[in-house]
């Protein structure tokens, strides 16, 4: 193992695994905190997928530290802490506390924080995160049900979470080249900074950053920051180049779409699927809480509705409707009800001949994969930026597309299946 990574949710881990694989670095995705002495196989990169984005900060730190120790014990020479390209967090954490804990664990002293992902419309300029042509605070992320992002200045956001000093690695420094970036990092460390938000608006900026971070003990950011890391090992003649697959063999069985995200992108995908004639069933958290909608009836509906095309179950709704439900049930209760329901539904489907699952939403994906008993994944073809098909390693044998709520175009639910071979 050359590179070990820790991602704060399952879809983020898959996004990162795809980025590494696309850049010629074979990657295995491991789900959950690895036990002591875990066997990660022979892949040069391993990404550990946690479900730590919205849990209490102390729990996120503990899980991240345990995962880091397992990766380091297995030989990882560089660690990467991956979080969402929209910097999903609150003033209580969890990005800052986890990053600082890993700085201390690795002895890194200084790490950059760069969630930029230009291919998905995420760019950072003067420390401000843009989603497309809008500031993060003006994007649909301002109404995220768990991590509403209402400040686009990531230096401010991260400083509210961190104990140490947070600074900026500006665009002018990055475009000046690798040597200038290295000098700036060394100067920031001498000045007592522990974290630096790094600007990036193009893939070229991420590759400059990646090269400048050769030998760094710790890197933090979105999947985009991993773009330039494999080449560091390649330049040292320690890594070949393996092309990313363009298609994937999938186990025989039925297909299903489970959407637990309420993001604007997922809502658009649900609407496009329904407009195309995909059978769809909407989940109502209030009905679930009252026992009027349960896993048995939802699974039975899916089994009956599935033909040669997948059927869709979704909880996606407009922000105002989501807020009303949260006001009645509580924010955490509303989300966990749907996650647990879809997890139980997926288990029932697996036992009834379903082997191809497309899941939208990081929290939902984590719950579903845990219920299905999947512990590791290989990375297949890219469906959209940040979203590949994957296939489980060992039993059960499943094809899984695990999509962050914000990713993919409107036709994602319709076109993803064309990359699978029987």
C-alpha positions in Angstrom: 0.0 0.0 0.0 1.3 3.4 -1.0 -1.8 5.6 -0.2 -4.3 5.1 2.5 -7.5 7.2 2.6 -10.3 7.8 5.0 -13.6 9.2 3.7 -16.4 10.5 5.9 -19.2 8.8 4.0 -19.6 5.9 1.6 -20.4 7.8 -1.6 -17.4 10.1 -0.9 -15.2 7.1 -0.6 -16.5 5.7 -3.9 -15.9 9.1 -5.5 -12.3 9.1 -4.2 -11.7 5.5 -5.3 -12.9 6.4 -8.8 -10.5 9.4 -8.9 -7.5 7.3 -8.0 -8.5 4.5 -10.4 -9.1 7.0 -13.2 -5.6 8.2 -12.6 -4.1 4.7 -13.0 -3.9 3.7 -9.4 -5.8 0.4 -8.6 -7.9 1.0 -5.5 -9.9 -1.2 -3.1 -12.7 0.4 -1.1 -13.1 -1.0 2.5 -16.3 -0.3 4.4 -16.2 0.5 8.1 -13.4 0.8 10.6 -10.9 -1.9 9.7 -10.2 -4.4 12.5 -6.6 -4.8 13.8 -4.5 -6.7 11.2 -7.1 -6.2 8.5 -6.0 -7.7 5.1 -6.3 -5.1 2.4 -4.9 -7.2 -0.4 -2.2 -6.0 -2.8 -3.8 -2.8 -4.1 -1.5 0.3 -4.0 -4.4 2.4 -2.7 -7.0 1.6 -0.1 -10.0 3.9 0.8 -11.8 3.3 4.1 -15.4 4.4 3.9 -16.8 5.6 7.3 -20.2 7.0 8.2 -18.8 9.9 10.2 -19.9 13.1 8.5 -22.7 14.0 10.8 -22.1 11.9 13.9 -20.7 13.7 17.1 -17.2 15.0 16.5 -15.6 12.9 19.2 -17.0 9.7 17.5 -15.8 10.9 14.1 -12.3 11.5 15.5 -12.2 8.1 17.1 -13.3 6.2 14.0 -10.9 8.2 11.8 -7.9 7.6 14.1 -8.6 3.9 14.3 -8.8 3.7 10.5 -5.6 5.7 10.1 -3.8 3.4 12.5 -4.9 0.4 10.5 -3.8 1.9 7.2 -0.4 3.0 8.6 0.1 -0.4 10.1 -0.5 -1.9 6.6 2.2 0.2 5.1 0.5 3.4 3.9 3.1 6.1 3.3 0.6 8.9 2.8 -2.8 9.5 4.3 -5.7 11.3 2.7 -8.7 12.5 4.7 -11.6 12.9 2.2 -14.8 15.0 2.7 -17.4 16.4 0.5 -16.7 18.9 -2.3 -19.3 21.1 -0.7 -17.5 21.0 2.7 -20.5 19.6 4.4 -20.1 20.3 8.2 -21.3 22.4 11.0 -19.5 24.8 13.4 -19.2 21.8 15.7 -17.2 19.8 13.1 -16.4 17.3 11.8 -13.8 18.3 9.3 -11.7 20.4 11.6 -11.5 18.0 14.6 -10.8 15.0 12.4 -8.1 16.9 10.4 -6.4 18.1 13.5 -6.5 14.6 15.1 -4.8 13.2 12.0 -2.2 15.9 11.9 -1.3 15.0 15.5 -1.4 11.2 14.7 0.9 11.5 11.7 3.1 14.3 13.0 2.3 16.3 9.8 2.2 19.7 11.6 0.5 21.3 8.5 -2.0 20.0 6.0 -4.0 21.6 3.2 -7.8 21.5 2.9 -9.0 21.6 -0.6 -12.5 20.3 -1.5 -12.4 21.7 -5.1 -13.7 19.4 -7.8 -14.0 21.4 -11.0 -15.5 18.6 -13.1 -18.5 18.7 -10.7 -18.6 22.5 -10.6 -16.9 23.0 -7.3 -14.1 25.6 -7.3 -12.3 27.7 -4.7 -11.1 31.2 -5.2 -9.7 33.4 -2.4 -10.9 30.8 0.0 -14.5 31.0 -1.2 -16.2 27.9 -2.4 -18.4 28.1 -5.5 -21.0 25.6 -6.7 -21.2 26.3 -10.4 -21.3 30.1 -10.7 -22.8 30.6 -7.2 -21.2 31.0 -3.9 -21.8 27.9 -1.7 -24.0 30.1 0.6 -26.2 30.9 -2.3 -26.5 27.3 -3.7 -29.1 24.7 -2.7 -26.6 23.6 0.0 -27.7 26.4 2.2 -30.9 24.3 2.8 -29.2 21.0 3.3 -31.2 19.2 6.0 -28.2 18.0 8.0 -25.3 20.4 7.2 -26.7 23.7 5.9 -23.8 25.7 4.4 -24.5 29.4 4.8 -20.9 30.7 4.7 -18.8 30.3 1.5 -15.6 31.5 3.1 -13.9 28.2 4.0 -11.2 29.8 6.0 -13.9 31.2 8.4 -15.8 27.9 8.3 -12.8 25.8 9.1 -11.4 28.2 11.7 -14.7 27.9 13.7 -14.1 24.1 13.9 -10.3 24.1 14.5 -8.1 24.8 17.5 -5.0 25.7 15.4 -4.6 28.6 12.9 -6.3 28.3 9.5 -4.9 30.2 6.6 -5.2 30.5 2.8 -3.0 29.1 0.0 -4.2 31.6 -2.7 -4.7 31.1 -6.4 -1.8 33.4 -7.3 0.6 31.1 -5.4 -0.7 27.9 -7.0 -0.5 29.1 -10.6 3.1 30.2 -9.9 4.0 26.5 -9.9 5.1 23.6 -7.7 8.2 25.1 -6.2 6.4 28.3 -5.2 3.6 26.2 -3.5 6.2 24.1 -1.6 7.9 27.3 -0.4 4.5 28.7 0.7 3.7 25.5 2.6 7.0 25.7 4.4 6.5 29.4 5.2 3.0 28.7 6.6 4.3 26.0 8.8 7.0 28.3 10.2 4.4 30.9 10.9 2.4 28.4 13.0 -0.5 27.6 10.7 -1.9 24.0 10.9 -4.4 24.1 8.1 -4.5 26.0 4.8 -7.5 26.3 2.5 -6.1 25.9 -1.0 -7.6 27.6 -4.0 -8.3 25.6 -7.1 -10.5 26.4 -10.1 -9.1 24.0 -12.7 -7.8 20.5 -12.8 -4.4 21.9 -13.6 -4.4 23.6 -10.2 -5.2 20.3 -8.5 -2.3 18.6 -10.3 0.1 21.4 -9.2 -1.1 20.9 -5.6 -0.8 17.2 -5.9 2.8 17.3 -7.1 3.7 19.8 -4.4 2.4 17.4 -1.8 4.7 14.5 -2.8 5.9 13.1 0.5 3.4 14.9 2.7 2.3 12.8 5.6 -1.3 14.0 5.4 -3.5 15.6 2.7 -7.2 16.6 3.2 -9.8 17.6 0.7 -12.4 16.4 -1.8 -11.7 13.7 -4.4 -10.2 16.3 -6.7 -7.1 16.7 -4.6 -6.3 13.0 -5.3 -6.0 13.8 -9.0 -2.3 14.5 -8.8 -1.2 12.1 -6.1 -0.7 8.9 -8.1 1.8 10.6 -10.4 4.1 11.2 -7.4 4.5 7.5 -6.9 4.8 7.0 -10.7 7.6 9.5 -10.9 9.4 7.5 -8.2 9.0 4.4 -10.3 6.8 2.8 -7.7 3.5 2.7 -9.6 2.5 1.6 -13.1 -0.6 2.8 -14.9 -3.8 0.7 -15.0 -6.6 2.1 -17.3 -10.1 2.5 -15.9 -12.6 0.0 -17.1 -15.3 1.3 -19.5 -17.8 -1.4 -18.8 -18.5 -3.9 -15.9 -19.8 -7.4 -15.7 -22.7 -7.5 -13.3 -24.2 -10.5 -11.4 -27.4 -11.8 -12.8 -30.5 -10.4 -11.1 -33.0 -7.6 -10.9 -32.3 -3.9 -10.6 -33.6 -1.2 -8.3 -33.2 2.6 -7.5 -33.3 3.7 -3.9 -33.1 7.5 -3.4 -32.8 8.9 0.1 -31.2 12.2 -0.8 -33.2 15.4 -0.9 -30.6 17.4 -2.8 -31.6 19.4 -5.9 -29.7 17.1 -8.2 -31.4 14.0 -6.9 -34.8 15.6 -7.0 -34.2 16.4 -10.7 -33.1 12.8 -11.3 -36.3 11.5 -9.6 -38.4 13.8 -11.8 -36.6 12.7 -15.0 -37.1 9.0 -14.1 -40.8 9.4 -13.5 -41.2 11.4 -16.7 -39.6 8.5 -18.5 -42.1 6.1 -17.2 -40.1 4.5 -14.4 -42.5 3.2 -11.7 -42.0 5.2 -8.5 -43.1 5.1 -4.9 -42.7 8.1 -2.6 -41.8 7.5 1.0 -43.5 9.7 3.6 -41.4 10.0 6.9 -44.6 10.8 8.9 -46.3 7.6 7.5 -43.1 5.6 8.3 -43.1 7.0 11.8 -46.8 6.0 12.2 -46.2 2.5 10.9 -48.3 3.1 7.8 -45.3 2.5 5.5 -42.9 -0.2 6.3 -40.2 -2.2 4.7 -42.4 -5.2 4.0 -44.9 -3.2 2.0 -42.3 -1.2 0.2 -40.3 -4.2 -0.8 -43.4 -6.0 -2.0 -44.3 -3.0 -4.2 -40.8 -3.0 -5.7 -40.9 -6.7 -6.4 -44.3 -6.3 -8.1 -43.3 -3.2 -10.1 -39.9 -4.4 -11.4 -39.8 -5.6 -14.9 -36.9 -5.4 -17.4 -36.5 -1.8 -16.0 -35.8 -0.9 -12.4 -38.5 0.7 -10.2 -37.7 3.6 -7.9 -38.4 4.3 -4.3 -37.6 7.8 -3.1 -38.0 10.2 -0.1 -36.7 13.2 -2.0 -38.7 16.4 -1.4 -38.5 20.2 -1.5 -36.6 22.0 1.3 -39.8 23.4 2.8 -41.5 20.0 3.0 -38.3 18.5 4.5 -38.3 21.3 7.2 -41.9 20.6 8.1 -41.1 16.9 8.7 -38.0 17.8 10.7 -40.1 20.2 12.8 -42.5 17.3 13.7 -40.0 14.4 14.1 -36.7 16.0 14.8 -33.9 16.4 12.2 -32.0 13.2 13.1 -35.1 11.1 13.6 -36.5 12.1 10.2 -33.3 11.1 8.4 -32.7 7.9 10.3 -36.2 6.6 9.7 -35.7 6.7 5.9 -32.2 5.3 6.1 -33.3 2.3 8.3 -36.3 1.7 6.1 -34.4 1.6 2.9 -31.7 -0.6 4.5 -34.3 -3.2 5.5 -35.9 -2.9 2.0 -32.6 -3.6 0.4 -32.1 -6.7 2.5 -35.5 -8.0 1.5 -34.8 -7.3 -2.2 -31.4 -9.1 -2.0 -33.2 -12.2 -0.7 -35.6 -11.9 -3.6 -33.2 -11.9 -6.6 -32.1 -8.3 -6.7 -28.4 -7.9 -7.3 -28.0 -4.4 -8.9 -28.6 -1.5 -6.7 -28.4 2.2 -7.5 -28.5 4.3 -4.3 -28.7 8.1 -4.0 -27.5 9.8 -0.9 -24.4 9.3 1.2 -26.2 8.4 4.5 -28.6 6.2 2.6 -25.8 4.4 0.8 -24.0 3.7 4.0 -27.1 2.2 5.6 -27.9 0.1 2.6 -24.4 -1.3 2.2 -24.2 -2.1 5.9 -27.5 -4.0 5.7 -26.4 -5.9 2.6 -23.3 -7.1 4.4 -20.8 -5.7 1.9 -17.3 -5.0 3.3 -15.2 -4.2 0.2 -15.6 -3.0 -3.4 -13.7 -3.0 -6.6 -14.1 0.1 -8.8 -15.8 -0.1 -12.2 -16.7 2.3 -15.0 -17.5 6.0 -14.4 -21.2 6.8 -14.8 -20.8 10.5 -14.1 -18.0 12.6 -12.5 -17.5 11.1 -9.0 -19.8 8.1 -9.4 -18.7 4.7 -10.7 -20.3 1.3 -10.7 -18.7 -1.0 -8.2 -18.8 -4.7 -7.5 -18.6 -6.3 -4.1 -15.6 -8.4 -3.2 -16.8 -11.8 -1.9 -20.3 -12.6 -0.8 -22.9 -11.2 -1.5 -22.1 -10.6 -5.1 -23.7 -7.3 -6.0 -23.3 -4.4 -8.5 -23.6 -1.1 -6.6 -23.8 2.5 -7.8 -23.5 4.7 -4.7 -24.2 8.3 -5.6 -23.7 11.4 -3.5 -26.9 13.3 -3.6 -25.4 16.3 -5.3 -23.8 14.4 -8.2 -25.0 13.4 -11.7 -27.1 14.9 -14.4 -30.9 14.6 -14.6 -30.8 11.4 -16.7 -28.5 9.6 -14.2 -31.1 7.1 -13.1 -31.9 6.2 -16.7 -28.5 5.9 -18.3 -26.4 4.3 -15.5 -27.6 0.8 -16.5 -26.1 0.9 -20.0 -22.6 0.4 -18.6 -23.4 -3.1 -17.1 -22.9 -6.3 -19.0 -24.8 -9.5 -18.1 
